[in-house]
């Protein structure tokens, strides 16, 4: 295993999701096709895949956390963009804080502040 490479979110309105994720992650897609939209988020792939299934109550089986410097600020920014609260910012030990929201398509987006995490 070499570590996380791609996190894919399924969406039923790809154009609207592309616009929403561009604002949420302050990034533009580097790959933009009808079957997949890819964003490079600091060297990690955030992908959007279209689905015909308009399910907002998706099974909560996987949670990916995106690193942030200010968890409260990022959490509020996602809420203002139309995400709904899934887990408010919570201290999980030491200085580590986690939170999560649901995007307008029911996908969970986790965010984490972990000052001791260093990339290789």
Secondary structure, DSSP 8 states (H G I E B T S, - for coil): -----EEEEEES-HHHHHHHHHHHTT---SEEETTEEEEEETTEEEEEEE-S---SS-------EEE-S-HHHHHHHHHHTT-EEEEEEEEEETTEEEEEEE-TTS-EEEEEE-TT----
